[in-house]
Amino acid sequence: MSAPVDSSAQRKVDAAPLPTDAELRRRKNLFVQFFRFIVLGWGMFRLAQH
């Protein structure tokens, strides 16, 4: 069962731009995702050190 959708939120979702082909390729690329995961993890590690 789905909850009723807030019409203003739905309008914002409908108005959001669709990702480009290049963006979709980056999202599917496992090397890029792994690199981003490492960078995020390193940033969290550095933040925890302070």
For each residue, the residues with C-beta under 8 A, 3 or more apart:
1:
2: 5
3:
4:
5: 2 9 10
6: 9 10
7: 10 11
8: 11 12
9: 5 6 12 13
10: 5 6 7 13 14
11: 7 8 14 15
12: 8 9 15 16
13: 9 10 16
14: 10 11
15: 11 12
16: 12 13
17:
18:
19: 23 24 27
20: 23 24
21: 24 25
22: 25 26
23: 19 20 26 27
24: 19 20 21 27 28
25: 21 22 28 29
26: 22 23 29 32
27: 19 23 24 33
28: 24 25
29: 25 26 32 33
30: 33 34
31: 34 35
32: 26 29 35 36
33: 27 29 30 36 37
34: 30 31 37 38
35: 31 32 38 39
36: 32 33 39 40
37: 33 34 40 41
38: 34 35 41 42
39: 35 36 42 43
40: 36 37 43 44
41: 37 38 44 45
42: 38 39 45 46
43: 39 40 46 47
44: 40 41 47 48
45: 41 42 48 49
46: 42 43 49 50
47: 43 44 50
48: 44 45
49: 45 46
50: 46 47
